[in-house]
């Protein structure tokens, strides 16, 4: 794993910090904190999974307030968000490497009450040692993608042993549940809870207003503005949206474009694209926002607040890639949701949105331009789509509460 970690350190800032935690080499302060009392362990890979994990922690703590948590996350961005959200008694670390020696050292130090793995994480050495200690494990908001399922089917001798080590599978859909059973999960441990993403799609009106006030103060928006948001965009998508804006801003003088790239470290790359198109670009992190054609949000944890301000939302990583980002924040906010064809990570949610007529999917850049222009020409019809999206999210909430009760019953029996 070392070459992988070294490459990540080079590519992304913040990855080197606290690297020793991945080998469970802790500072004296962290050592004291992790060894102080029982802890329910929640592991989330990145920001999306962390939002589900934090919702689970909140729901669990409302019913069982005496619980303290150990939270592990893989990325520096998720780590920063978790630092702000967790209680003082909780412990935040980067996850240990899944080697027998490292896992054994951790479990000998931490009194783990149970483990909640969010969405897709299945660590063989960790699961084996937890099973030996009779510590329950839940896969929360579980999903198994087409690609993962095809690969795992080729190694049944591995999956049959691994999938028996999880105590409870709280799956997003019946298709995900069937795949888990097909890979070796005991049928009586698999439950369909539906997607927890519906539960974590929330808004903060006060934070939205703060951002709107700043945008108005600097003259970027006014009461007649229509905001197009590029949500969690990936390379190439920002340029497509900026080109559309450049072509249409005379026809629609109230149009404003805000970009929130998935990795804000790419801001120089986005600026280069803007320069090529003859557009000025402002960064949200600036002390004073200059007059600009396009705004790029380059600070952590801002997406949900800007989503609430938008009128039209394009969901990123879906036009040129197949792993589109979460569309539910935009749906929950009652916005017009537009995606490319590559939404493989949210198949169940996309099916829900289609059935509710609450999403517009496009094949390519040309189709995206046509859809955006049509929406700008008829915002009342677009608004009706947004209302259907908001109603859908409201009707699907409850997965987190069901998962809390199921795992607590399992713990009690244990």
C-alpha positions in Angstrom: 0.0 0.0 0.0 3.0 2.4 0.5 3.3 3.5 -3.2 -0.5 4.2 -3.2 -0.2 6.4 0.0 2.9 8.2 -1.3 1.1 9.1 -4.5 -1.9 10.3 -2.7 0.3 12.5 -0.5 1.9 14.1 -3.5 -1.4 14.7 -5.3 -3.5 16.0 -2.5 -2.6 18.3 0.3 -3.2 17.2 3.9 -2.8 13.5 3.3 0.6 13.4 5.0 -0.7 14.9 8.2 -1.3 12.2 11.0 -0.2 9.4 8.6 1.1 7.5 11.6 -2.5 6.9 12.7 -2.9 4.6 9.7 -0.4 2.3 11.4 -2.1 3.0 14.7 0.9 5.0 16.0 -0.9 7.6 18.1 0.2 10.6 20.0 0.1 10.3 23.8 -3.1 12.5 23.8 -4.8 10.4 21.2 -3.7 7.2 23.0 -5.4 8.4 26.2 -8.6 9.4 24.4 -9.1 6.1 22.5 -8.4 4.0 25.6 -10.8 5.9 27.7 -14.1 3.9 27.8 -16.2 2.0 25.4 -16.8 3.4 21.9 -19.1 2.7 19.0 -16.9 2.9 15.9 -18.2 4.5 12.7 -16.0 4.4 9.6 -16.7 6.5 6.5 -14.5 6.9 3.5 -15.1 10.4 2.3 -17.5 13.4 2.6 -20.5 11.6 1.2 -20.2 8.6 3.5 -19.4 10.8 6.4 -22.7 12.7 6.0 -24.5 9.4 6.5 -22.2 8.4 9.4 -22.9 11.7 11.2 -26.6 11.4 10.7 -26.4 7.9 12.2 -24.4 9.3 15.2 -26.9 12.0 15.8 -29.9 9.6 15.6 -28.1 7.1 17.9 -27.1 9.7 20.4 -30.7 11.1 20.6 -31.8 7.6 21.9 -28.7 6.5 23.7 -26.9 9.7 24.8 -24.4 7.9 27.0 -22.6 6.5 23.9 -19.2 7.8 22.8 -17.9 7.4 19.3 -14.7 6.6 17.5 -14.9 8.0 13.9 -12.4 7.2 11.2 -12.3 8.8 7.7 -10.0 8.3 4.8 -9.7 11.8 3.4 -8.4 15.1 4.7 -11.6 16.9 3.6 -13.8 14.5 5.5 -11.5 14.8 8.5 -11.9 18.6 8.6 -15.7 18.4 8.5 -15.8 15.7 11.1 -13.6 17.8 13.4 -16.3 20.5 13.3 -19.3 18.2 13.8 -18.3 15.6 16.5 -18.8 16.0 20.2 -15.9 16.7 22.5 -16.0 13.2 23.9 -15.7 11.6 20.5 -12.4 10.5 18.9 -11.5 11.2 15.3 -8.7 9.3 13.6 -7.6 8.2 10.1 -8.4 4.4 9.8 -5.8 1.8 10.5 -4.2 -0.2 7.7 -6.1 -3.5 7.3 -3.1 -5.7 8.3 -3.5 -8.3 11.1 -0.8 -6.7 13.2 -2.1 -3.1 13.0 -5.8 -4.2 13.6 -4.8 -6.4 16.5 -2.9 -3.5 18.1 -5.9 -1.2 17.7 -8.5 -3.7 19.1 -6.2 -4.3 22.1 -6.2 -0.6 22.8 -9.8 0.4 22.0 -12.8 -1.1 23.8 -15.0 -1.3 20.6 -18.7 -1.6 21.3 -19.6 -2.2 17.7 -18.5 -1.2 14.2 -20.6 0.7 11.6 -19.2 0.6 8.1 -20.8 3.1 5.7 -21.8 1.9 2.3 -19.1 -0.3 0.8 -16.2 -0.9 3.1 -15.4 -4.5 3.8 -12.0 -5.1 5.5 -11.2 -8.8 5.8 -8.6 -8.6 8.6 -10.7 -6.2 10.6 -13.9 -8.2 10.2 -12.2 -11.5 11.0 -10.8 -10.1 14.3 -14.1 -8.4 15.3 -15.9 -11.7 14.6 -13.5 -13.6 16.9 -14.1 -11.0 19.6 -17.9 -11.3 19.0 -18.2 -7.6 18.3 -21.2 -6.8 16.1 -20.7 -5.1 12.7 -23.2 -3.3 10.5 -22.9 -2.2 6.9 -24.9 1.0 6.9 -26.6 2.3 3.7 -25.0 -0.7 2.0 -24.7 -0.8 -1.8 -22.9 -3.0 -4.2 -22.2 -1.5 -7.6 -22.4 -3.4 -10.9 -18.6 -3.2 -11.3 -17.9 -4.5 -7.8 -20.5 -7.3 -8.1 -19.0 -8.5 -11.3 -15.5 -8.6 -9.8 -16.6 -10.2 -6.6 -18.5 -12.9 -8.3 -15.2 -14.2 -9.7 -13.9 -15.0 -6.2 -16.7 -16.8 -4.5 -14.2 -18.7 -2.2 -13.3 -15.2 -0.8 -16.7 -13.6 -0.6 -18.4 -16.5 1.0 -16.0 -16.3 3.9 -15.9 -12.5 4.1 -19.7 -11.8 3.9 -20.5 -14.1 6.8 -18.5 -11.9 9.1 -20.9 -9.0 9.1 -23.8 -9.1 11.6 -26.3 -6.8 9.8 -26.6 -5.6 6.3 -28.7 -2.4 6.1 -29.0 -2.2 2.3 -30.2 0.6 0.0 -32.4 -1.5 -2.3 -33.6 -5.0 -2.9 -31.1 -5.3 -5.7 -28.3 -4.5 -3.3 -29.7 -6.9 -0.8 -29.9 -9.7 -3.4 -26.3 -9.1 -4.4 -25.2 -9.2 -0.8 -27.0 -12.6 -0.3 -25.5 -13.8 -3.6 -22.0 -13.0 -2.4 -22.4 -15.0 0.8 -24.3 -12.8 3.3 -26.6 -15.0 5.5 -30.2 -14.1 4.3 -31.5 -13.5 7.8 -28.9 -10.7 8.3 -29.9 -8.7 5.2 -32.5 -6.0 5.5 -33.6 -3.3 3.0 -33.7 0.1 4.7 -33.6 2.2 1.5 -31.1 4.9 0.9 -29.9 6.9 4.0 -28.9 9.7 1.6 -32.6 10.8 1.8 -32.1 11.4 5.5 -29.0 13.5 5.2 -30.3 15.8 2.5 -30.9 18.9 4.7 -30.8 22.7 4.5 -29.6 25.4 6.8 -31.5 28.6 6.0 -29.3 30.8 8.1 -26.1 29.6 6.4 -27.7 30.0 3.0 -28.7 33.6 3.9 -25.2 34.5 4.9 -23.8 33.4 1.6 -26.6 35.2 -0.3 -26.0 38.4 1.6 -22.3 38.3 0.7 -23.1 37.6 -3.0 -25.6 40.6 -3.0 -23.1 42.8 -1.2 -20.4 42.3 -3.8 -22.9 42.7 -6.7 -22.6 39.1 -8.0 -26.4 38.5 -7.7 -29.6 40.5 -7.3 -33.3 39.8 -7.0 -33.6 39.1 -10.8 -30.7 36.6 -10.9 -31.0 33.0 -12.0 -28.2 30.9 -10.6 -26.8 27.9 -12.4 -24.7 25.7 -10.1 -22.1 23.2 -11.1 -22.3 20.7 -8.2 -19.2 18.6 -7.4 -17.9 19.0 -10.9 -14.9 17.1 -12.4 -12.4 18.0 -15.1 -14.0 19.1 -18.3 -17.4 19.8 -16.8 -16.6 23.3 -15.5 -15.5 24.3 -19.0 -18.7 23.0 -20.6 -20.8 25.1 -18.1 -18.6 28.2 -18.6 -19.0 27.9 -22.4 -22.7 27.7 -22.0 -22.7 30.7 -19.8 -20.6 32.6 -22.2 -22.9 31.9 -25.1 -26.2 32.6 -23.3 -25.4 35.5 -20.9 -26.6 38.1 -23.4 -29.9 36.3 -24.1 -30.4 35.8 -20.3 -28.8 38.8 -18.6 -29.8 37.6 -15.1 -27.9 34.3 -15.5 -25.1 33.7 -13.0 -22.8 30.7 -12.8 -21.3 29.2 -9.6 -19.0 26.3 -9.7 -18.3 23.9 -6.8 -15.6 21.4 -8.0 -15.4 18.1 -6.2 -11.7 18.9 -5.4 -11.2 22.6 -4.8 -7.4 22.0 -5.2 -8.1 22.2 -9.0 -8.9 25.9 -8.8 -5.9 27.0 -11.0 -7.0 24.5 -13.6 -10.5 25.9 -13.6 -9.1 29.5 -13.8 -7.1 28.5 -16.8 -10.3 27.2 -18.5 -12.0 30.5 -17.7 -9.1 32.5 -19.1 -9.2 30.5 -22.3 -12.9 31.4 -22.7 -12.3 35.1 -21.9 -14.2 34.9 -18.6 -13.1 36.3 -15.2 -13.2 34.0 -12.3 -13.5 34.8 -8.6 -12.7 32.5 -5.7 -15.0 32.4 -2.7 -12.1 32.2 -0.4 -11.0 35.7 -1.3 -11.2 38.3 1.5 -13.0 40.6 -0.9 -14.9 39.2 -3.8 -13.9 41.0 -7.0 -16.4 41.7 -9.8 -16.3 38.5 -12.0 -18.2 36.6 -14.6 -18.0 33.2 -12.7 -17.7 32.3 -9.0 -15.8 29.2 -7.9 -16.3 27.9 -4.4 -12.9 26.8 -3.1 -13.7 26.2 0.6 -14.7 23.0 2.3 -18.3 22.0 3.3 -20.0 24.7 1.3 -21.9 22.8 -1.4 -25.2 22.3 0.5 -25.4 26.0 1.2 -24.9 27.1 -2.4 -27.3 24.4 -3.6 -30.0 26.1 -1.6 -29.3 29.4 -3.5 -29.3 27.9 -7.0 -32.2 27.6 -9.5 -30.6 25.0 -11.8 -28.2 22.3 -10.6 -25.9 20.2 -12.8 -24.7 17.2 -10.9 -21.0 16.6 -11.6 -18.9 13.6 -12.5 -21.7 12.4 -14.7 -21.0 14.0 -18.1 -17.6 12.5 -18.9 -17.4 9.9 -16.1 -19.7 7.2 -14.9 -19.6 7.9 -11.1 -21.9 10.9 -10.8 -22.2 12.7 -7.5 -25.2 12.7 -5.1 -28.3 14.5 -6.6 -30.3 14.5 -3.5 -29.1 17.8 -2.0 -30.4 19.6 -5.0 -33.6 17.5 -5.0 -34.2 18.2 -1.3 -33.8 21.9 -2.0 -36.5 21.8 -4.7 -34.1 22.6 -7.5 -34.0 21.6 -11.1 -31.8 18.6 -11.1 -29.8 17.8 -14.3 -27.3 15.0 -14.8 -25.2 13.4 -17.4 -25.5 9.7 -18.3 -23.0 8.5 -15.8 -24.9 8.1 -12.6 -23.9 4.5 -11.8 -23.3 5.1 -8.1 -26.9 6.3 -7.5 -29.0 3.9 -9.6 -31.7 3.4 -7.1 -32.0 7.1 -6.4 -32.0 7.9 -10.1 -34.8 5.4 -10.6 -36.8 7.1 -7.9 -36.2 10.5 -9.4 -37.2 9.3 -12.9 -40.4 7.8 -11.6 -41.3 11.1 -9.9 -40.4 13.1 -13.0 -37.9 15.0 -10.9 -34.7 14.8 -12.9 -33.5 15.6 -16.4 -30.8 13.4 -17.9 -28.6 14.4 -20.9 -26.4 12.3 -23.2 -23.7 14.8 -24.0 -22.6 18.4 -24.0 -25.0 19.4 -26.8 -28.0 17.9 -25.0 -27.0 19.6 -21.8 -26.9 23.0 -23.5 -30.3 22.4 -25.0 -31.8 21.4 -21.6 -30.3 24.3 -19.8 -31.5 26.8 -22.4 -35.0 25.3 -22.3 -35.2 25.6 -18.6 -34.1 29.2 -18.7 -36.8 29.9 -21.2 -39.5 28.3 -19.0 -38.6 28.5 -15.4 -42.2 27.9 -14.2 -42.1 24.4 -15.7 -38.6 23.9 -14.3 -39.9 24.9 -10.9 -42.6 22.2 -11.0 -39.9 19.6 -11.5 -38.0 21.0 -8.5 -41.2 20.7 -6.4 -41.6 17.0 -7.4 -38.0 16.4 -6.4 -38.5 17.9 -3.0 -41.7 15.9 -2.3 -39.9 12.7 -3.3 -37.1 13.3 -0.8 -39.5 14.0 2.0 -41.4 10.7 1.3 -38.3 8.6 1.4 -36.8 9.6 4.8 -36.5 7.2 7.7 -33.6 4.8 6.8 -31.3 6.0 9.5 -33.8 5.6 12.3 -34.6 2.0 11.1 -30.9 1.2 11.0 -30.3 2.5 14.5 -33.0 0.4 16.0 -31.9 -2.8 14.1 -28.3 -2.4 15.2 -29.2 -1.6 18.8 -31.4 -4.7 19.0 -28.5 -6.7 17.6 -26.2 -5.3 20.3 -28.7 -6.0 23.0 -29.0 -9.6 22.0 -25.2 -9.9 21.9 
